[in-house]
Amino acid sequence: MKEERMGSAFEYQPEKLDSMIDSVIEKNLAGRMTSGVVVQVCHDGKTVYARAAGLADIEAGSPMQENTLFRLASISKAFTSLAVAALIQQGRMDFEDPVTKWLPYFTPKLANGSVPVITIRQLLSHMSGLDYRWAQKEDGPYAKAGVSDGLDITGLSLEENLKRLASVPLRFAPGSDWLYSLAPDVLGAVVGKACGTDFQTALSELVLKPLGMTDTAFYVPASEKARVAAPYYLDRGQLTRMSDDQFLTDAEGRYFHFSPQRAFHPSEYPSGGVGLVGTASDLMRLVEAIRTGIAPFAEKALMDLMSVNQLKDGKEARPGIGFCLGWGIVIDPVAADNTPQTIGTLAWGGVYGSKWFADPAKKLSVVTMTTTALDEVVAVDIRNAIYSAFSR
């Protein structure tokens, strides 16, 4: 089929799609880069590929299913951002509102001791001056303050973790720079306060139910535990199962503390940055809403605004990648490791091994769920295979 978009003709070759993706999946399973995957591809709003392959749990011998549940990690951030968008649409919140309107205790200082204003927009765009514990040294200021990144089991309440976070000086004046951070956890608390309830309930009412999601939550009940994919990592090239209290270092030397059992502990606070568990099908509903700008809880103008790059003056989230109000955006495909994605492609992923992207120019939405933490090889291979089915 051919389509006209922004003055360019794109030819989609469906006969290639199945064979190209299947080949890449089989290669990665045979090479034990992951135990299993779930991949969904939508083109112009229609599902053109959906497959579950491999094992969800090697030790149990459980086959991967299309409704397997995955720990979403940082994919959770997009959900939190859209909850904020829903409140803005309702007139209950504004991008320029100070965070202290809902969280009077959240007043982190600058290095000089002054207390700056942090706005909702700055939290959404990761320009607040906050940081992540995993991005600091093992004995860094967040570690000394006992701050959790939301991946481990802590016994802390959300408010207590945010108070610890606020006790550490900001890295820079809000709005002056960009740094990936715990800001979505702060936003989760803000959303809960604005709705007069806990963040889980607020997110469900604002985003999950309106989008028809039935398999996304912060906690998995015991009755559904067998549906959750087991987490693995590559240890010197060998696929290894995570322990219940796992410390891992990524290729950039960043130090992560994982507690996979957190997903089964309802007493743990709902982390708006990394806490959700969900299925590929539910996630695709979110990705399609982002791609099209059409959602039941916000007008298209607001949804489109959420996908505008917030980084100016040459700033980037990573080479070739800008950042919107909850996810990344491709601004230079060549600099972005020669990605085949077009300029304006929206994307993000999580440390447990899953990724999504939406390419509006090609009307393409893709969800790739894997079981391998801190590794993008499988998702990148699948992305490249998908684009091989498109030609200009």
N, C-alpha and C positions, 0 to 999 in steps of 0.2 A: 504494500500500500504506500501511497505517496501523500505527503502533507505539505502545506505551505505554512511557514511560520517565520515571522520577522524577515520576510524577503528571501528566505533560503528554502530549498527543497531537500527534504530528507526521505530516503527510501528505507523502509523497514523490511527486513528479510526474515519473515517468521520461520521459513524452512531451515534456517541456520540456527535459530535460537536454542531449540531443545538439544541438538547435538553438541553445540559449542559449550553450553553450560554443563550438560551431563559429562562431557569429557573432562572438564576442569574439576568437577566434583569427584569423579572417580580417581583422577590423578592425586588429588589431595588426600582422599581417604586411603588410597594404596600407600602413599608416602607417610601416612600417620601424622599429617599436619593437624588433624582434628579427628575426633571420634565420629562426628556426624554434623549435618547441616540441615537447615530449612531455608529454602530460597523462594521468594515470591517476586514476580516481576509484573508490573502493570503498565500498559501502554494506552494512553488516551482514555484512562479510566477503566480499561478492561484487563482482567487477569490473563496474561499470555504465557506465563510459566509459573508452576508451583510444584515444588518437590521437597520431600523429606527423605534423607538418605543417611546411611550409616547407623551408628548407635548413639542413643541418648545417654547411656550408662554402660561403659565397657564391662565393668565388674559384674553388673547384674544381667548383662546381655540384653538390655532393653532397646528395642529398635526405635529410631527416631520417628516421630509422628509429626504431622503438620500442626497438631495442637499441643506439641511439647512446649512447656514453659521454660523461659530463659531469664536469667538475671540480667536486667537491662543496663545496669550501671549508669553511665553518663547519658545514655539515651533518655533517661528519666527527665533530664533538664528541659527537653522540648515540651513534655507534658506540663511541667511546672510553669513554663513561660506562657503556654496557652491558657492555663488557669488564670494567670494575671490578665491576659488579653480579654478573657470573658468578663472579669470584674471591671476592666476599663470600659468595655462595651456597655455594661450595665450602669456606668456612671458612678461606681462605688470606689474607683481608684483612678489615679492619673499617673502618667509616666514621670512627672516631675514631683510627685509627692515624696516627702522625706520618709525614710524607713521608720523614724521615731514616731510617726503618726500612729503606728500600730505596735511598735516595739520600743517603748520609751527607754528600756534598758540597753538597747543596742547602740552604743555611742563609742565606737573605737576611736582612738586618738591618732594623730599624726606623730611622727618622731619628735616634733617640737612641743608636744603636749596639748596642742589645740584640738578641738573637736569639730571636724568638718561635717557638712550635711551630705548624706548619702541618699541618692534618689532611687526610685524604682527602676528608672531607665538604666542607671549605672549598675545596678545589680543584674538586670537582664543582659546587659552587654558585657559583663565582666570588666567593667571599668571603675569598680568601687575602691580598689586598693587592697582588697582581701586576697588571700592566697589559699593554697592547699597544703596540708601537712606533707603529703607525698612529694611535693615539689621542693621541700626544704631538706636540710640535712637531718639525719636521724635524731640528732639532739638539738634541732632547731627550735625557734620560739613557740611554734604550735605544739610540738612534742612536749616542751617544758610546761605549757599551759594545760596539757591533757586534752587537746582538741581532737575530735574524731573526724575522719573524712567521710564517715557514713558507710564504710564497707565492712567494718569490724563490729563485733559484739561488745558493747560498752556498759550497758545498764543505765546510761545517761538519758535524761529527758532531752527533748529538742531545745527547750529553753536553757537548760544548764549548759549544753554544748555551745549554744550561741553566746552565752555569757562568757564562757571561756574564750571563744573566738574574739569577742569584743575587748577582752583584756589585753590583747596583743596589738601593738601599734600597726597601722596600715603601712603597706609597702610604698604607697604614693598617694598624693592628693586625689580624691575621687574625680574622675573625668579626665585626668591628665595622661593616662596610659592604659594599657590593656594587660590583664593577667588572669588566666583561667583560675577559677576559685570556688570556694564554698558558697558563693552568693545565692545559688538556687536553694540551698538549705534555709538561708535567711528568708527568701521569698516564700518558701513553703510555710514558714511560721507566720509571715505577713498575710498570706491567703487565708490561713486558718483563723487568724484574729479578725480579719475583715468579714468572714462568714460566720463568726461566733461559734466555731466548731473546730475539730481537729483537721489536719491537712488531708488525711485519707478521705474523710467524708466530703470535705470541700472539693477535692479533686474529682471525686466520683460524680458529684452533682454538676460541677462546672464543665467538665471535659469528657470523662469516661462514658457516662450515660448518654449525653447528647450525641456522641460519635458511635454509639452502639457497641461499645467495648464491654465484653463480659468476662474477659480472662486477664485483666490487668489490675494489679493491686500491690501493696507494699508487703503483704504477708500471705503465705500459702498455707491453707488449713491442712491438717494431718490427712484428711481424706483425699487431697490432691497431690500429696507429696511425691508420689510415684511418677507424676507427670513432669517433674522438674528435671531438666538436663543436668547431668553431673559436670562439675567444672574441672578442666585440665589445664596444664601448661607445658611448655617445651623445656625440658631440662637437658641441655647439651644435645638437643635434637630428638630426645625421647619424650613421647607424650606421657605425662605423669599426672596422676590424680591429685588435686589439691587436698591438703589436710583441712581440718576444721579451724585451724589457726595458722594461716599460711602467710609467710613473708616472702615477697618476690621483688626482684629488681628488674626493670625493663632495660632496653638497649641504650637508653639515655642515662642510666644510672639512678633513676628515680625509684624510691623505695615504697612499696605498697603493702598494706596489711589487710589481708582478706579473711573474712569469716563467712564462708558459704552458708553456714547454718543460720545466719542472720535472717534469711528469707522465711524461716519457720518460727521466728520469735516475735510474736505480736507485742511484746513488752518493749522492743527496740523502737526508737523514734522513727517516724517516716522521713527519710532523707529525700528532699526534693531534687537533689543533685544526682544521686546514684542508687536510690532504694527500690525502684519498681521491679516487678517480675511480670512478664507477659508473653504473649504468643506473637508469631510473625503476622498472623491475620489481623490481630488487634493493632499492631504497630503500623501495618499498611494503611489502616483507616486514618491514622494520624498523619502519615507521610503524604497521603493523597490530599488531605485537608491543607497541608502546608504547600504542596505543589500547586494546587488549583486556587488557593486563597478562599475556598468555600467551606464554611463551617457553620453549624447551627447556632453557635454561641457568639459569633462575631461577624460584623459586616466585612465584605471583601476588602474595602479600603484599609481597615485595621489589620486584617490578616496579611495583606501585602506589605504593610508597614513593618510587621514583625520580621519580614525577610529582606529588609534593607540593610546593607552593610553599614555598621556603626563606626568602623575604624577609618580614620582620616590621616592625612599627612604621611602617607607611606607606611603606616602601622599595619602589621599583619598578625594573625593568630599563629600562623606557621607559614612557611614560604608559599606564596600564591593563594593563600586562604585568608579571607576576611572573617568577620563575625557579625551576625545579625543580633536579634534579641532572643536568642536561645539555641542557635545552631550556626554552623559555619557556612561560608559561601565561596565558591571558586571565583577568584578575580584574575588569576593568571594561570591557565592550565599548564603551560610549560614550566613555570616556576614550581607548580604544585606537582612535582615529580612526573611531569609529562602525562598528566591524567587525560584520558580521552573525553572526560566530561566537558561540557560547554561552559563558557562564562555564565555565571548566574546559577550554576548548580548548587543546591542546598544539601548539606550532609552533616552527619555526626556519627559517633560510635561510642562504644563502652568498653571498659577494660576487661570485661568477662568474654569479649570476643565477637560481639554483634555490631552491625553497622547498617545505616540506611542512607539513601540519597534520593533526591528528586531533581530531575533535569527538566525544567519547564520548557526549554526550547525544543526538546524532543518528546515532550509529554510522557516522560518516563519516570516511574517510581520503582525503587528496588529495596528490598529488605533481605539481608543476609544474616542468619543467626548461626553461630558456630559455638563450639564448646571449649575453644582454646583461648585462654586469657593472654593479654599483652602481645597479641600477634594479629597482624593484618593481612598476612600473605593470602589466606583463603579468600577473604572478601575482595581483595584487589584482583586476584585471578578471576573471580566470578564477574566482577565489574568489567574487566577487559574483555572477557568472553561475550558479555552482553553487548558491548559496543561494537564488537565485530559483526553483529547482526544488523548494524545500521551503517549506511554509507551516505555520503553527502553528494 
